Amino acid sequence: QERDTKEKEIRIRYFGKEGNERIEKVLKDMKEEEERITKLEKEEANFLKNNPNLSASERDKKLLEMRTQALGSKELAEEYGRRLEYEKTLNKSQ
């Protein structure tokens, strides 16, 4: 609480009141997105655990539906899927 107050004072000093408001909005949006992704990860894990016998195409279709609903658009869902594949590829190469 105290740290948040200090950060706000510093942001106002450096960026002004309007700049601080823009920063706070971005921080709030980032937190909300992080919460949506955390919830989505749990839902996906449960779905995969409960449906181990689905074909790859059925599984991918359902995951895309879940991601679209959680993230708000098909484009964001596809972007999220690409990011997961990218991260998985990076982890394999290490």
C-alpha positions in Angstrom: 0.0 0.0 0.0 2.7 2.4 1.0 4.9 1.4 -1.9 2.0 2.0 -4.3 1.5 5.5 -2.9 5.2 6.2 -3.3 5.3 4.9 -6.9 2.3 7.0 -7.8 3.9 10.1 -6.3 7.1 9.5 -8.3 5.2 8.8 -11.5 3.2 12.1 -11.1 6.4 14.0 -10.4 8.1 12.6 -13.6 5.1 12.2 -16.0 2.4 14.4 -14.6 -1.1 13.5 -13.5 -2.3 12.5 -17.0 0.9 10.5 -17.6 0.3 8.7 -14.3 -3.3 7.9 -15.3 -2.2 6.4 -18.6 0.5 4.3 -16.8 -2.1 3.1 -14.2 -4.5 2.1 -17.0 -1.8 0.1 -18.7 -0.8 -1.6 -15.5 -4.4 -2.4 -14.8 -4.8 -3.8 -18.3 -1.7 -5.9 -17.9 -2.8 -7.3 -14.6 -6.2 -8.2 -16.0 -4.6 -10.0 -19.0 -2.3 -11.9 -16.7 -5.3 -13.0 -14.6 -7.2 -14.1 -17.8 -4.2 -16.1 -19.0 -3.7 -17.7 -15.6 -7.4 -18.8 -15.6 -7.1 -20.0 -19.2 -4.0 -22.1 -18.4 -5.9 -23.8 -15.6 -8.9 -24.4 -17.8 -6.7 -25.8 -20.6 -4.9 -28.1 -18.2 -8.2 -29.5 -16.8 -9.6 -29.9 -20.3 -6.5 -31.8 -21.5 -6.5 -34.0 -18.4 -10.2 -34.8 -18.8 -10.0 -35.4 -22.5 -6.8 -37.4 -23.2 -8.3 -39.4 -26.1 -9.3 -36.5 -28.4 -7.7 -36.3 -31.8 -5.2 -33.6 -32.4 -7.6 -31.6 -34.6 -10.5 -31.9 -32.1 -8.1 -30.9 -29.2 -6.7 -27.9 -31.2 -10.2 -26.8 -32.2 -11.5 -26.8 -28.6 -8.4 -25.1 -27.3 -8.8 -22.3 -29.9 -12.5 -21.9 -28.8 -11.4 -21.7 -25.1 -8.7 -19.2 -26.0 -11.0 -17.1 -28.1 -13.6 -16.9 -25.3 -11.0 -16.1 -22.7 -9.0 -13.5 -24.7 -11.8 -11.9 -26.6 -11.0 -12.5 -30.2 -9.8 -15.2 -32.6 -6.7 -13.2 -33.5 -5.6 -12.9 -29.8 -6.3 -16.6 -29.4 -4.1 -17.5 -32.4 -1.4 -15.1 -31.2 -1.4 -16.8 -27.8 -1.1 -20.2 -29.4 1.8 -19.1 -31.5 3.5 -17.6 -28.4 3.1 -21.0 -26.6 4.6 -22.9 -29.5 7.5 -20.4 -29.7 8.2 -20.8 -25.9 7.9 -24.6 -26.2 10.4 -24.6 -29.1 12.8 -22.3 -27.1 12.6 -24.6 -24.1 13.4 -27.7 -26.2 16.5 -26.1 -27.7 18.0 -25.3 -24.3 
